[in-house]
């Protein structure tokens, strides 16, 4: 299935990442955040290493664990 109708968001996401800016995708469940990331994932992986986690709950605990792992 092709990802339709969000090309502008995908392009903005890729341009921001390429420019070295941090990106936060925030929207209610079901708005396509994960689908957008899946669509641009090949381009992101071509530029650099990508950390991909399918589900994060609770997100705060994930961030603490990630930070501990990076030290």
PDB file of N, CA, C, O and CB in Angstrom:
ATOM      1  N   UNK A   1       0.850  -1.182   0.000  1.00  0.00           N
ATOM      2  CA  UNK A   1       0.000   0.000   0.000  1.00  0.00           C
ATOM      3  C   UNK A   1       0.893   1.242   0.000  1.00  0.00           C
ATOM      4  O   UNK A   1       1.838   1.326   0.786  1.00  0.00           O
ATOM      5  CB  UNK A   1      -0.966   0.000   1.231  1.00  0.00           C
ATOM      6  N   UNK A   2       0.609   2.175  -0.849  1.00  0.00           N
ATOM      7  CA  UNK A   2       1.390   3.412  -0.947  1.00  0.00           C
ATOM      8  C   UNK A   2       0.921   4.419   0.102  1.00  0.00           C
ATOM      9  O   UNK A   2      -0.257   4.466   0.455  1.00  0.00           O
ATOM     10  CB  UNK A   2       1.274   4.021  -2.365  1.00  0.00           C
ATOM     11  N   UNK A   3       1.848   5.207   0.584  1.00  0.00           N
ATOM     12  CA  UNK A   3       1.541   6.268   1.547  1.00  0.00           C
ATOM     13  C   UNK A   3       1.093   7.483   0.752  1.00  0.00           C
ATOM     14  O   UNK A   3       1.863   8.018  -0.045  1.00  0.00           O
ATOM     15  CB  UNK A   3       2.781   6.607   2.464  1.00  0.00           C
ATOM     16  N   UNK A   4      -0.129   7.921   0.957  1.00  0.00           N
ATOM     17  CA  UNK A   4      -0.717   8.959   0.120  1.00  0.00           C
ATOM     18  C   UNK A   4      -1.091  10.186   0.950  1.00  0.00           C
ATOM     19  O   UNK A   4      -1.586  10.064   2.071  1.00  0.00           O
ATOM     20  CB  UNK A   4      -1.950   8.419  -0.609  1.00  0.00           C
ATOM     21  N   UNK A   5      -0.848  11.357   0.390  1.00  0.00           N
ATOM     22  CA  UNK A   5      -1.379  12.582   0.971  1.00  0.00           C
ATOM     23  C   UNK A   5      -0.521  13.272   2.010  1.00  0.00           C
ATOM     24  O   UNK A   5      -0.937  14.297   2.549  1.00  0.00           O
ATOM     25  CB  UNK A   5      -2.652  12.292   1.567  1.00  0.00           C
ATOM     26  N   UNK A   6       0.655  12.758   2.312  1.00  0.00           N
ATOM     27  CA  UNK A   6       1.472  13.391   3.345  1.00  0.00           C
ATOM     28  C   UNK A   6       2.878  13.676   2.833  1.00  0.00           C
ATOM     29  O   UNK A   6       3.833  13.704   3.610  1.00  0.00           O
ATOM     30  CB  UNK A   6       1.536  12.506   4.591  1.00  0.00           C
ATOM     31  N   UNK A   7       3.002  13.887   1.534  1.00  0.00           N
ATOM     32  CA  UNK A   7       4.319  14.118   0.947  1.00  0.00           C
ATOM     33  C   UNK A   7       4.974  15.378   1.514  1.00  0.00           C
ATOM     34  O   UNK A   7       6.184  15.389   1.742  1.00  0.00           O
ATOM     35  CB  UNK A   7       4.205  14.229  -0.572  1.00  0.00           C
ATOM     36  N   UNK A   8       4.207  16.424   1.743  1.00  0.00           N
ATOM     37  CA  UNK A   8       4.776  17.667   2.295  1.00  0.00           C
ATOM     38  C   UNK A   8       5.375  17.440   3.676  1.00  0.00           C
ATOM     39  O   UNK A   8       6.461  17.935   3.976  1.00  0.00           O
ATOM     40  CB  UNK A   8       3.703  18.762   2.371  1.00  0.00           C
ATOM     41  N   UNK A   9       4.662  16.689   4.518  1.00  0.00           N
ATOM     42  CA  UNK A   9       5.163  16.402   5.853  1.00  0.00           C
ATOM     43  C   UNK A   9       6.433  15.564   5.778  1.00  0.00           C
ATOM     44  O   UNK A   9       7.389  15.817   6.510  1.00  0.00           O
ATOM     45  CB  UNK A   9       4.096  15.683   6.685  1.00  0.00           C
ATOM     46  N   UNK A  10       6.447  14.571   4.900  1.00  0.00           N
ATOM     47  CA  UNK A  10       7.633  13.736   4.741  1.00  0.00           C
ATOM     48  C   UNK A  10       8.828  14.536   4.270  1.00  0.00           C
ATOM     49  O   UNK A  10       9.939  14.358   4.769  1.00  0.00           O
ATOM     50  CB  UNK A  10       7.357  12.614   3.772  1.00  0.00           C
ATOM     51  N   UNK A  11       8.604  15.408   3.322  1.00  0.00           N
ATOM     52  CA  UNK A  11       9.688  16.246   2.810  1.00  0.00           C
ATOM     53  C   UNK A  11      10.219  17.177   3.903  1.00  0.00           C
ATOM     54  O   UNK A  11      11.431  17.328   4.056  1.00  0.00           O
ATOM     55  CB  UNK A  11       9.205  17.067   1.598  1.00  0.00           C
ATOM     56  N   UNK A  12       9.316  17.796   4.658  1.00  0.00           N
ATOM     57  CA  UNK A  12       9.724  18.691   5.741  1.00  0.00           C
ATOM     58  C   UNK A  12      10.520  17.927   6.794  1.00  0.00           C
ATOM     59  O   UNK A  12      11.520  18.430   7.305  1.00  0.00           O
ATOM     60  CB  UNK A  12       8.494  19.359   6.383  1.00  0.00           C
ATOM     61  N   UNK A  13      10.083  16.729   7.114  1.00  0.00           N
ATOM     62  CA  UNK A  13      10.785  15.897   8.077  1.00  0.00           C
ATOM     63  C   UNK A  13      12.201  15.588   7.592  1.00  0.00           C
ATOM     64  O   UNK A  13      13.166  15.741   8.341  1.00  0.00           O
ATOM     65  CB  UNK A  13      10.009  14.598   8.325  1.00  0.00           C
ATOM     66  N   UNK A  14      12.319  15.156   6.347  1.00  0.00           N
ATOM     67  CA  UNK A  14      13.636  14.816   5.804  1.00  0.00           C
ATOM     68  C   UNK A  14      14.552  16.034   5.728  1.00  0.00           C
ATOM     69  O   UNK A  14      15.735  15.941   6.052  1.00  0.00           O
ATOM     70  CB  UNK A  14      13.487  14.195   4.419  1.00  0.00           C
ATOM     71  N   UNK A  15      14.016  17.167   5.304  1.00  0.00           N
ATOM     72  CA  UNK A  15      14.838  18.379   5.225  1.00  0.00           C
ATOM     73  C   UNK A  15      15.318  18.821   6.606  1.00  0.00           C
ATOM     74  O   UNK A  15      16.458  19.258   6.758  1.00  0.00           O
ATOM     75  CB  UNK A  15      14.050  19.511   4.561  1.00  0.00           C
ATOM     76  N   UNK A  16      14.455  18.708   7.602  1.00  0.00           N
ATOM     77  CA  UNK A  16      14.834  19.090   8.970  1.00  0.00           C
ATOM     78  C   UNK A  16      15.930  18.183   9.507  1.00  0.00           C
ATOM     79  O   UNK A  16      16.907  18.652  10.090  1.00  0.00           O
ATOM     80  CB  UNK A  16      13.614  19.042   9.902  1.00  0.00           C
ATOM     81  N   UNK A  17      15.763  16.891   9.307  1.00  0.00           N
ATOM     82  CA  UNK A  17      16.775  15.940   9.784  1.00  0.00           C
ATOM     83  C   UNK A  17      18.088  16.170   9.059  1.00  0.00           C
ATOM     84  O   UNK A  17      19.152  16.173   9.677  1.00  0.00           O
ATOM     85  CB  UNK A  17      16.303  14.483   9.585  1.00  0.00           C
ATOM     86  N   UNK A  18      18.015  16.361   7.758  1.00  0.00           N
ATOM     87  CA  UNK A  18      19.224  16.578   6.968  1.00  0.00           C
ATOM     88  C   UNK A  18      19.961  17.846   7.414  1.00  0.00           C
ATOM     89  O   UNK A  18      21.188  17.912   7.349  1.00  0.00           O
ATOM     90  CB  UNK A  18      18.872  16.670   5.477  1.00  0.00           C
ATOM     91  N   UNK A  19      19.204  18.849   7.867  1.00  0.00           N
ATOM     92  CA  UNK A  19      19.799  20.105   8.338  1.00  0.00           C
ATOM     93  C   UNK A  19      20.305  19.996   9.774  1.00  0.00           C
ATOM     94  O   UNK A  19      20.854  20.959  10.308  1.00  0.00           O
ATOM     95  CB  UNK A  19      18.781  21.236   8.236  1.00  0.00           C
ATOM     96  N   UNK A  20      20.128  18.839  10.404  1.00  0.00           N
ATOM     97  CA  UNK A  20      20.618  18.644  11.755  1.00  0.00           C
ATOM     98  C   UNK A  20      19.685  19.126  12.841  1.00  0.00           C
ATOM     99  O   UNK A  20      20.094  19.247  13.995  1.00  0.00           O
ATOM    100  CB  UNK A  20      21.904  19.318  11.904  1.00  0.00           C
ATOM    101  N   UNK A  21      18.446  19.402  12.499  1.00  0.00           N
ATOM    102  CA  UNK A  21      17.473  19.855  13.496  1.00  0.00           C
ATOM    103  C   UNK A  21      16.757  18.659  14.117  1.00  0.00           C
ATOM    104  O   UNK A  21      16.539  17.638  13.465  1.00  0.00           O
ATOM    105  CB  UNK A  21      16.451  20.822  12.859  1.00  0.00           C
ATOM    106  N   UNK A  22      16.400  18.805  15.371  1.00  0.00           N
ATOM    107  CA  UNK A  22      15.595  17.788  16.037  1.00  0.00           C
ATOM    108  C   UNK A  22      14.161  17.868  15.542  1.00  0.00           C
ATOM    109  O   UNK A  22      13.677  18.945  15.193  1.00  0.00           O
ATOM    110  CB  UNK A  22      15.652  17.956  17.569  1.00  0.00           C
ATOM    111  N   UNK A  23      13.492  16.743  15.514  1.00  0.00           N
ATOM    112  CA  UNK A  23      12.118  16.686  15.020  1.00  0.00           C
ATOM    113  C   UNK A  23      11.264  15.935  16.025  1.00  0.00           C
ATOM    114  O   UNK A  23      11.649  14.870  16.508  1.00  0.00           O
ATOM    115  CB  UNK A  23      12.048  16.010  13.623  1.00  0.00           C
ATOM    116  N   UNK A  24      10.108  16.491  16.337  1.00  0.00           N
ATOM    117  CA  UNK A  24       9.141  15.832  17.201  1.00  0.00           C
ATOM    118  C   UNK A  24       7.849  15.693  16.420  1.00  0.00           C
ATOM    119  O   UNK A  24       7.329  16.674  15.889  1.00  0.00           O
ATOM    120  CB  UNK A  24       8.920  16.624  18.531  1.00  0.00           C
ATOM    121  N   UNK A  25       7.330  14.475  16.349  1.00  0.00           N
ATOM    122  CA  UNK A  25       6.032  14.249  15.715  1.00  0.00           C
ATOM    123  C   UNK A  25       5.010  14.087  16.834  1.00  0.00           C
ATOM    124  O   UNK A  25       5.074  13.135  17.611  1.00  0.00           O
ATOM    125  CB  UNK A  25       6.054  12.985  14.761  1.00  0.00           C
ATOM    126  N   UNK A  26       4.082  15.009  16.908  1.00  0.00           N
ATOM    127  CA  UNK A  26       3.084  14.972  17.974  1.00  0.00           C
ATOM    128  C   UNK A  26       1.696  15.081  17.363  1.00  0.00           C
ATOM    129  O   UNK A  26       1.397  16.029  16.637  1.00  0.00           O
ATOM    130  CB  UNK A  26       3.322  16.110  19.002  1.00  0.00           C
ATOM    131  N   UNK A  27       0.862  14.111  17.660  1.00  0.00           N
ATOM    132  CA  UNK A  27      -0.524  14.093  17.201  1.00  0.00           C
ATOM    133  C   UNK A  27      -1.237  12.983  17.960  1.00  0.00           C
ATOM    134  O   UNK A  27      -0.591  12.088  18.506  1.00  0.00           O
ATOM    135  CB  UNK A  27      -0.621  13.879  15.640  1.00  0.00           C
ATOM    136  N   UNK A  28      -2.557  13.035  17.998  1.00  0.00           N
ATOM    137  CA  UNK A  28      -3.304  11.961  18.664  1.00  0.00           C
ATOM    138  C   UNK A  28      -3.063  10.611  17.971  1.00  0.00           C
ATOM    139  O   UNK A  28      -2.627  10.562  16.821  1.00  0.00           O
ATOM    140  CB  UNK A  28      -4.816  12.290  18.678  1.00  0.00           C
ATOM    141  N   UNK A  29      -3.351   9.531  18.681  1.00  0.00           N
ATOM    142  CA  UNK A  29      -3.217   8.205  18.078  1.00  0.00           C
ATOM    143  C   UNK A  29      -4.027   8.098  16.788  1.00  0.00           C
ATOM    144  O   UNK A  29      -5.134   8.626  16.691  1.00  0.00           O
ATOM    145  CB  UNK A  29      -3.663   7.124  19.068  1.00  0.00           C
ATOM    146  N   UNK A  30      -3.461   7.411  15.806  1.00  0.00           N
ATOM    147  CA  UNK A  30      -4.182   7.175  14.570  1.00  0.00           C
ATOM    148  C   UNK A  30      -3.993   8.225  13.492  1.00  0.00           C
ATOM    149  O   UNK A  30      -4.626   8.139  12.439  1.00  0.00           O
ATOM    150  CB  UNK A  30      -5.597   7.061  14.866  1.00  0.00           C
ATOM    151  N   UNK A  31      -3.141   9.213  13.724  1.00  0.00           N
ATOM    152  CA  UNK A  31      -2.944  10.283  12.750  1.00  0.00           C
ATOM    153  C   UNK A  31      -1.838   9.992  11.739  1.00  0.00           C
ATOM    154  O   UNK A  31      -1.608  10.799  10.837  1.00  0.00           O
ATOM    155  CB  UNK A  31      -2.635  11.559  13.466  1.00  0.00           C
ATOM    156  N   UNK A  32      -1.151   8.864  11.867  1.00  0.00           N
ATOM    157  CA  UNK A  32      -0.180   8.472  10.857  1.00  0.00           C
ATOM    158  C   UNK A  32       1.267   8.821  11.146  1.00  0.00           C
ATOM    159  O   UNK A  32       2.088   8.859  10.230  1.00  0.00           O
ATOM    160  CB  UNK A  32      -0.550   9.077   9.599  1.00  0.00           C
ATOM    161  N   UNK A  33       1.594   9.079  12.412  1.00  0.00           N
ATOM    162  CA  UNK A  33       2.988   9.408  12.747  1.00  0.00           C
ATOM    163  C   UNK A  33       3.912   8.246  12.411  1.00  0.00           C
ATOM    164  O   UNK A  33       4.944   8.437  11.768  1.00  0.00           O
ATOM    165  CB  UNK A  33       3.118   9.771  14.239  1.00  0.00           C
ATOM    166  N   UNK A  34       3.552   7.060  12.837  1.00  0.00           N
ATOM    167  CA  UNK A  34       4.380   5.881  12.569  1.00  0.00           C
ATOM    168  C   UNK A  34       4.435   5.571  11.083  1.00  0.00           C
ATOM    169  O   UNK A  34       5.488   5.194  10.569  1.00  0.00           O
ATOM    170  CB  UNK A  34       3.847   4.670  13.331  1.00  0.00           C
ATOM    171  N   UNK A  35       3.323   5.725  10.391  1.00  0.00           N
ATOM    172  CA  UNK A  35       3.302   5.475   8.942  1.00  0.00           C
ATOM    173  C   UNK A  35       4.205   6.462   8.209  1.00  0.00           C
ATOM    174  O   UNK A  35       4.885   6.089   7.253  1.00  0.00           O
ATOM    175  CB  UNK A  35       1.862   5.570   8.396  1.00  0.00           C
ATOM    176  N   UNK A  36       4.215   7.711   8.647  1.00  0.00           N
ATOM    177  CA  UNK A  36       5.092   8.713   8.045  1.00  0.00           C
ATOM    178  C   UNK A  36       6.557   8.339   8.253  1.00  0.00           C
ATOM    179  O   UNK A  36       7.366   8.436   7.330  1.00  0.00           O
ATOM    180  CB  UNK A  36       4.807  10.106   8.637  1.00  0.00           C
ATOM    181  N   UNK A  37       6.890   7.915   9.460  1.00  0.00           N
ATOM    182  CA  UNK A  37       8.265   7.509   9.738  1.00  0.00           C
ATOM    183  C   UNK A  37       8.665   6.275   8.932  1.00  0.00           C
ATOM    184  O   UNK A  37       9.790   6.191   8.439  1.00  0.00           O
ATOM    185  CB  UNK A  37       8.438   7.235  11.226  1.00  0.00           C
ATOM    186  N   UNK A  38       7.754   5.326   8.798  1.00  0.00           N
ATOM    187  CA  UNK A  38       8.039   4.146   7.977  1.00  0.00           C
ATOM    188  C   UNK A  38       8.311   4.543   6.530  1.00  0.00           C
ATOM    189  O   UNK A  38       9.165   3.953   5.868  1.00  0.00           O
ATOM    190  CB  UNK A  38       6.869   3.151   8.040  1.00  0.00           C
ATOM    191  N   UNK A  39       7.597   5.524   6.053  1.00  0.00           N
ATOM    192  CA  UNK A  39       7.756   5.967   4.667  1.00  0.00           C
ATOM    193  C   UNK A  39       9.118   6.625   4.432  1.00  0.00           C
ATOM    194  O   UNK A  39       9.745   6.395   3.398  1.00  0.00           O
ATOM    195  CB  UNK A  39       6.638   6.943   4.298  1.00  0.00           C
ATOM    196  N   UNK A  40       9.573   7.429   5.371  1.00  0.00           N
ATOM    197  CA  UNK A  40      10.842   8.142   5.181  1.00  0.00           C
ATOM    198  C   UNK A  40      12.036   7.375   5.746  1.00  0.00           C
ATOM    199  O   UNK A  40      13.179   7.803   5.586  1.00  0.00           O
ATOM    200  CB  UNK A  40      10.768   9.512   5.832  1.00  0.00           C
ATOM    201  N   UNK A  41      11.783   6.269   6.390  1.00  0.00           N
ATOM    202  CA  UNK A  41      12.844   5.486   7.025  1.00  0.00           C
ATOM    203  C   UNK A  41      13.993   5.126   6.076  1.00  0.00           C
ATOM    204  O   UNK A  41      15.148   5.283   6.470  1.00  0.00           O
ATOM    205  CB  UNK A  41      12.259   4.224   7.599  1.00  0.00           C
ATOM    206  N   UNK A  42      13.744   4.652   4.849  1.00  0.00           N
ATOM    207  CA  UNK A  42      14.871   4.328   3.969  1.00  0.00           C
ATOM    208  C   UNK A  42      15.798   5.519   3.721  1.00  0.00           C
ATOM    209  O   UNK A  42      17.017   5.354   3.682  1.00  0.00           O
ATOM    210  CB  UNK A  42      14.352   3.813   2.647  1.00  0.00           C
ATOM    211  N   UNK A  43      15.237   6.704   3.554  1.00  0.00           N
ATOM    212  CA  UNK A  43      16.069   7.891   3.337  1.00  0.00           C
ATOM    213  C   UNK A  43      16.858   8.222   4.599  1.00  0.00           C
ATOM    214  O   UNK A  43      18.031   8.584   4.517  1.00  0.00           O
ATOM    215  CB  UNK A  43      15.200   9.099   2.916  1.00  0.00           C
ATOM    216  N   UNK A  44      16.231   8.102   5.756  1.00  0.00           N
ATOM    217  CA  UNK A  44      16.929   8.375   7.010  1.00  0.00           C
ATOM    218  C   UNK A  44      18.079   7.396   7.210  1.00  0.00           C
ATOM    219  O   UNK A  44      19.172   7.792   7.614  1.00  0.00           O
ATOM    220  CB  UNK A  44      15.956   8.302   8.196  1.00  0.00           C
ATOM    221  N   UNK A  45      17.836   6.126   6.931  1.00  0.00           N
ATOM    222  CA  UNK A  45      18.879   5.115   7.106  1.00  0.00           C
ATOM    223  C   UNK A  45      20.018   5.304   6.121  1.00  0.00           C
ATOM    224  O   UNK A  45      21.156   4.942   6.418  1.00  0.00           O
ATOM    225  CB  UNK A  45      18.294   3.724   6.951  1.00  0.00           C
ATOM    226  N   UNK A  46      19.733   5.862   4.961  1.00  0.00           N
ATOM    227  CA  UNK A  46      20.788   6.112   3.976  1.00  0.00           C
ATOM    228  C   UNK A  46      21.729   7.219   4.447  1.00  0.00           C
ATOM    229  O   UNK A  46      22.903   7.233   4.076  1.00  0.00           O
ATOM    230  CB  UNK A  46      20.174   6.485   2.619  1.00  0.00           C
ATOM    231  N   UNK A  47      21.223   8.146   5.261  1.00  0.00           N
ATOM    232  CA  UNK A  47      22.031   9.275   5.734  1.00  0.00           C
ATOM    233  C   UNK A  47      22.817   8.940   6.981  1.00  0.00           C
ATOM    234  O   UNK A  47      23.943   9.411   7.143  1.00  0.00           O
ATOM    235  CB  UNK A  47      21.151  10.467   6.002  1.00  0.00           C
ATOM    236  N   UNK A  48      22.250   8.136   7.869  1.00  0.00           N
ATOM    237  CA  UNK A  48      22.923   7.868   9.138  1.00  0.00           C
ATOM    238  C   UNK A  48      22.267   6.687   9.835  1.00  0.00           C
ATOM    239  O   UNK A  48      21.300   6.107   9.342  1.00  0.00           O
ATOM    240  CB  UNK A  48      22.897   9.112  10.047  1.00  0.00           C
ATOM    241  N   UNK A  49      22.814   6.347  10.988  1.00  0.00           N
ATOM    242  CA  UNK A  49      22.238   5.266  11.788  1.00  0.00           C
ATOM    243  C   UNK A  49      20.884   5.709  12.329  1.00  0.00           C
ATOM    244  O   UNK A  49      20.709   6.865  12.715  1.00  0.00           O
ATOM    245  CB  UNK A  49      23.190   4.862  12.949  1.00  0.00           C
ATOM    246  N   UNK A  50      19.942   4.797  12.356  1.00  0.00           N
ATOM    247  CA  UNK A  50      18.595   5.092  12.839  1.00  0.00           C
ATOM    248  C   UNK A  50      18.251   4.125  13.958  1.00  0.00           C
ATOM    249  O   UNK A  50      18.430   2.915  13.819  1.00  0.00           O
ATOM    250  CB  UNK A  50      17.551   5.001  11.691  1.00  0.00           C
ATOM    251  N   UNK A  51      17.756   4.662  15.069  1.00  0.00           N
ATOM    252  CA  UNK A  51      17.258   3.828  16.155  1.00  0.00           C
ATOM    253  C   UNK A  51      15.754   3.743  15.973  1.00  0.00           C
ATOM    254  O   UNK A  51      15.064   4.763  15.977  1.00  0.00           O
ATOM    255  CB  UNK A  51      17.646   4.405  17.577  1.00  0.00           C
ATOM    256  N   UNK A  52      15.242   2.522  15.813  1.00  0.00           N
ATOM    257  CA  UNK A  52      13.813   2.333  15.549  1.00  0.00           C
ATOM    258  C   UNK A  52      13.212   1.466  16.631  1.00  0.00           C
ATOM    259  O   UNK A  52      13.688   0.357  16.878  1.00  0.00           O
ATOM    260  CB  UNK A  52      13.579   1.701  14.158  1.00  0.00           C
ATOM    261  N   UNK A  53      12.172   1.957  17.279  1.00  0.00           N
ATOM    262  CA  UNK A  53      11.443   1.208  18.298  1.00  0.00           C
ATOM    263  C   UNK A  53       9.983   1.218  17.912  1.00  0.00           C
ATOM    264  O   UNK A  53       9.399   2.284  17.718  1.00  0.00           O
ATOM    265  CB  UNK A  53      11.656   1.807  19.726  1.00  0.00           C
ATOM    266  N   UNK A  54       9.385   0.045  17.799  1.00  0.00           N
ATOM    267  CA  UNK A  54       7.998  -0.023  17.350  1.00  0.00           C
ATOM    268  C   UNK A  54       7.015   0.620  18.326  1.00  0.00           C
ATOM    269  O   UNK A  54       6.170   1.416  17.918  1.00  0.00           O
ATOM    270  CB  UNK A  54       7.612  -1.455  17.126  1.00  0.00           C
ATOM    271  N   UNK A  55       7.118   0.286  19.587  1.00  0.00           N
ATOM    272  CA  UNK A  55       6.188   0.840  20.573  1.00  0.00           C
ATOM    273  C   UNK A  55       6.954   1.289  21.806  1.00  0.00           C
ATOM    274  O   UNK A  55       7.859   0.597  22.272  1.00  0.00           O
ATOM    275  CB  UNK A  55       5.105  -0.195  20.957  1.00  0.00           C
ATOM    276  N   UNK A  56       6.593   2.425  22.319  1.00  0.00           N
ATOM    277  CA  UNK A  56       7.235   2.962  23.514  1.00  0.00           C
ATOM    278  C   UNK A  56       6.170   3.292  24.543  1.00  0.00           C
ATOM    279  O   UNK A  56       5.324   4.158  24.316  1.00  0.00           O
ATOM    280  CB  UNK A  56       8.084   4.215  23.181  1.00  0.00           C
ATOM    281  N   UNK A  57       6.210   2.613  25.658  1.00  0.00           N
ATOM    282  CA  UNK A  57       5.266   2.926  26.707  1.00  0.00           C
ATOM    283  C   UNK A  57       5.878   2.512  28.033  1.00  0.00           C
ATOM    284  O   UNK A  57       6.304   1.362  28.140  1.00  0.00           O
ATOM    285  CB  UNK A  57       3.905   2.224  26.469  1.00  0.00           C
ATOM    286  N   UNK A  58       5.950   3.313  28.997  1.00  0.00           N
ATOM    287  CA  UNK A  58       5.780   4.769  28.943  1.00  0.00           C
ATOM    288  C   UNK A  58       7.012   5.426  28.327  1.00  0.00           C
ATOM    289  O   UNK A  58       8.136   4.956  28.504  1.00  0.00           O
ATOM    290  CB  UNK A  58       5.519   5.340  30.356  1.00  0.00           C
ATOM    291  N   UNK A  59       6.789   6.497  27.618  1.00  0.00           N
ATOM    292  CA  UNK A  59       7.850   7.147  26.858  1.00  0.00           C
ATOM    293  C   UNK A  59       8.944   7.708  27.763  1.00  0.00           C
ATOM    294  O   UNK A  59      10.124   7.639  27.418  1.00  0.00           O
ATOM    295  CB  UNK A  59       7.270   8.258  26.005  1.00  0.00           C
ATOM    296  N   UNK A  60       8.574   8.255  28.900  1.00  0.00           N
ATOM    297  CA  UNK A  60       9.559   8.815  29.823  1.00  0.00           C
ATOM    298  C   UNK A  60      10.558   7.768  30.286  1.00  0.00           C
ATOM    299  O   UNK A  60      11.751   8.056  30.390  1.00  0.00           O
ATOM    300  CB  UNK A  60       8.864   9.427  31.025  1.00  0.00           C
ATOM    301  N   UNK A  61      10.090   6.556  30.566  1.00  0.00           N
ATOM    302  CA  UNK A  61      10.978   5.472  30.992  1.00  0.00           C
ATOM    303  C   UNK A  61      11.914   5.090  29.856  1.00  0.00           C
ATOM    304  O   UNK A  61      13.089   4.808  30.087  1.00  0.00           O
ATOM    305  CB  UNK A  61      10.163   4.243  31.456  1.00  0.00           C
ATOM    306  N   UNK A  62      11.407   5.079  28.645  1.00  0.00           N
ATOM    307  CA  UNK A  62      12.251   4.776  27.480  1.00  0.00           C
ATOM    308  C   UNK A  62      13.377   5.789  27.349  1.00  0.00           C
ATOM    309  O   UNK A  62      14.527   5.413  27.125  1.00  0.00           O
ATOM    310  CB  UNK A  62      11.410   4.755  26.193  1.00  0.00           C
ATOM    311  N   UNK A  63      13.055   7.071  27.488  1.00  0.00           N
ATOM    312  CA  UNK A  63      14.082   8.108  27.364  1.00  0.00           C
ATOM    313  C   UNK A  63      15.160   7.956  28.433  1.00  0.00           C
ATOM    314  O   UNK A  63      16.346   8.115  28.144  1.00  0.00           O
ATOM    315  CB  UNK A  63      13.448   9.497  27.458  1.00  0.00           C
ATOM    316  N   UNK A  64      14.759   7.651  29.659  1.00  0.00           N
ATOM    317  CA  UNK A  64      15.740   7.450  30.727  1.00  0.00           C
ATOM    318  C   UNK A  64      16.653   6.276  30.405  1.00  0.00           C
ATOM    319  O   UNK A  64      17.868   6.372  30.579  1.00  0.00           O
ATOM    320  CB  UNK A  64      15.035   7.219  32.073  1.00  0.00           C
ATOM    321  N   UNK A  65      16.079   5.161  29.935  1.00  0.00           N
ATOM    322  CA  UNK A  65      16.885   4.000  29.577  1.00  0.00           C
ATOM    323  C   UNK A  65      17.818   4.307  28.418  1.00  0.00           C
ATOM    324  O   UNK A  65      18.976   3.891  28.425  1.00  0.00           O
ATOM    325  CB  UNK A  65      15.990   2.826  29.225  1.00  0.00           C
ATOM    326  N   UNK A  66      17.325   5.027  27.429  1.00  0.00           N
ATOM    327  CA  UNK A  66      18.143   5.382  26.285  1.00  0.00           C
ATOM    328  C   UNK A  66      19.308   6.263  26.718  1.00  0.00           C
ATOM    329  O   UNK A  66      20.443   6.045  26.294  1.00  0.00           O
ATOM    330  CB  UNK A  66      17.301   6.091  25.221  1.00  0.00           C
ATOM    331  N   UNK A  67      19.037   7.252  27.554  1.00  0.00           N
ATOM    332  CA  UNK A  67      20.085   8.151  28.035  1.00  0.00           C
ATOM    333  C   UNK A  67      21.155   7.368  28.802  1.00  0.00           C
ATOM    334  O   UNK A  67      22.351   7.585  28.609  1.00  0.00           O
ATOM    335  CB  UNK A  67      19.480   9.254  28.933  1.00  0.00           C
ATOM    336  N   UNK A  68      20.714   6.460  29.670  1.00  0.00           N
ATOM    337  CA  UNK A  68      21.657   5.636  30.429  1.00  0.00           C
ATOM    338  C   UNK A  68      22.526   4.809  29.496  1.00  0.00           C
ATOM    339  O   UNK A  68      23.716   4.634  29.758  1.00  0.00           O
ATOM    340  CB  UNK A  68      20.909   4.717  31.402  1.00  0.00           C
ATOM    341  N   UNK A  69      21.955   4.296  28.411  1.00  0.00           N
ATOM    342  CA  UNK A  69      22.697   3.479  27.466  1.00  0.00           C
ATOM    343  C   UNK A  69      23.688   4.269  26.640  1.00  0.00           C
ATOM    344  O   UNK A  69      24.661   3.703  26.142  1.00  0.00           O
ATOM    345  CB  UNK A  69      21.755   2.776  26.563  1.00  0.00           C
ATOM    346  N   UNK A  70      23.467   5.556  26.482  1.00  0.00           N
ATOM    347  CA  UNK A  70      24.356   6.392  25.678  1.00  0.00           C
ATOM    348  C   UNK A  70      25.559   6.890  26.463  1.00  0.00           C
ATOM    349  O   UNK A  70      26.549   7.302  25.858  1.00  0.00           O
ATOM    350  CB  UNK A  70      23.593   7.569  25.126  1.00  0.00           C
ATOM    351  N   UNK A  71      25.508   6.866  27.776  1.00  0.00           N
ATOM    352  CA  UNK A  71      26.620   7.354  28.597  1.00  0.00           C
ATOM    353  C   UNK A  71      27.789   6.435  28.580  1.00  0.00           C
ATOM    354  O   UNK A  71      28.801   6.711  29.223  1.00  0.00           O
ATOM    355  CB  UNK A  71      26.185   7.557  30.002  1.00  0.00           C
TER     356      UNK A  71
END
